[in-house]
Amino acid sequence: MEVVVEKVFHMNGGGGDTSYHLNSSLQKNAAERINELAIEAMEQTYSALRPESLGIADLGCSSASNALRYIKMAVNSFMSTPEFRVCLNDLPTNDFNTLFKTLPDFYQDLKEGNNNPSVFVAAYPGSFYGRLFPHKSLHFVFSFCALQWLSRIPPGIYDDQGRSLNRESVYITKKSPRQVIDAYAKQFAEDLWAFLEGRAVEVMSGGRMALLIAGRKISDYFSLDKTFLWENLYQSFLTLVSKGKIEKEMVESYDVHFYEPCKQEIEDIVRKEGSFELERFEIVEKEIDSSFSGVVMAKAVRAVQQSMISHHFGEGIMDELFDEYAKLLDKEIATNNYKVIHIAVVLTKL
């Protein structure tokens, strides 16, 4: 049966040990490294349009403290703007309650600043691969570490009987048939096109978007930087199979709705869709050093994958699965040098 991603997928909510709130340092680090790029794009937008009320959207905000930190950064950049309309978007399954519990501290921090602006925050649940906001209501959009998550598991990875063709992995690896690779690339292209089409209606001419997407530095699909997390997760599943905790057939039918594009793929889609001009493009790299232990990395993956894994296998395997995963990642990190790569893009609405 096809998984309806919009009804199942979410980052781990709350503030507990396995929450996204406590295990999103990789995403936070990547976003911090493009602060200057994002601020510059916002300033250019404001200078060109001079709106009395600035409409900003964060697409894929999740429930971590990162979301309001980005909004605070944006608000503090504009000393003369009297009013901000802030739209926080994620899937309906997102833990918006945890996010909104941080609003009193957010507002207090703003009051203690120099300009004390009027900031109106609202949630817009729904998939950003469709329309979300009124016509020409936004001046600036940012989406950090979200667009690598696809709207669905690509249907092209299944045979005529609905069985996965990628039975020896959960994502693209050297063992994956070419049909699987092409299906993931096709799904990303369709999704990014739909994302751009939706924003083309909602963002006014001259408005901008700053996007940060987990990606590939080169066209090679099989770089260890891109596959080691998924290959070791697959091996962790097999360890549980060997212990009789799960069936091999269940592992063979589990696939992720994830894709890391390269620069050329993004450029081609933006150009063909035609609503935005590509203004800036940067590759953001972070070496996985000794500060990222196997436990840290395993918790980071658990925070973003638990909802989908538990839906497929049940909640009962989570702790043992990610204990095994942490052990494997410790060995990988100790013997290999890996990098986390993101692609930063600034687009201007034509």
Beta strands, then each sheet from edge to edge (+ up, - down):
strand 1: 53-59
strand 2: 83-90
strand 3: 118-125
strand 4: 138-144
strand 5: 203-214
strand 6: 276-287
strand 7: 339-349
sheet 1: 3+ 2+ 1+ 4+ 5+ 7- 6+
end
